[in-house]
Amino acid sequence: MVEMDNLKPCPFCGGEVTIAEGGYRQTRWMYVTRGNKENRCNCYVIMESKTYDFDSSEMEKAKIKADLIEAWNKRIYKN
């Protein structure tokens, strides 16, 4: 899962970031990471969501993703 959802750019380089999903066994999490386009972030900045179960509802995943986006966008930016 890789998407853009109104994320502010990297606070250090101003590059694009994206949300990805990771996991281990039945535990999953989302994280903000470097983007994958021409203007991608070149920093090693990452922010993770809380963990959730592999079989969590789409509504629960959407809430976790929204919380992650809100937390990322509250960071202090250089611009």
C-alpha positions, -999 to +999 in steps of 0.1 A: +000+000+000+016+032-011-004+064-013-003+102-011-028+118+012-022+155+017+011+149+035+033+179+041+068+175+026+099+164+045+107+190+071+144+188+062+147+187+024+112+196+013+109+165-008+078+143-013+069+116+012+044+088+011+026+063+033+036+027+032+025-004+051+047-029+069+043-058+092+055-090+108+032-120+110-002-108+121+009-073+132+008-044+108+017-007+109+018+022+085+046+047+082+056+079+064+086+073+043+106+088+014+085+093-017+090+074-050+089+102-076+114+126-090+111+151-061+113+124-034+128+130+000+164+120+003+164+121+041+160+091+064+130+105+081+102+081+092+071+082+114+052+051+123+016+046+133+004+025+161+003-013+153-029-031+143-039-067+135-037-080+100-075-086+099-084-051+113-114-035+097-110-010+069-126+016+091-100+010+119-072+012+093-086+045+079-086+059+114-050+049+121-039+063+087-057+096+095-040+098+129-006+092+112-012+119+086-024+144+113+007+137+135+031+140+105+015+173+094+019+188+129+056+186+127+076+218+124+087+226+088+114+248+074+091+266+049 
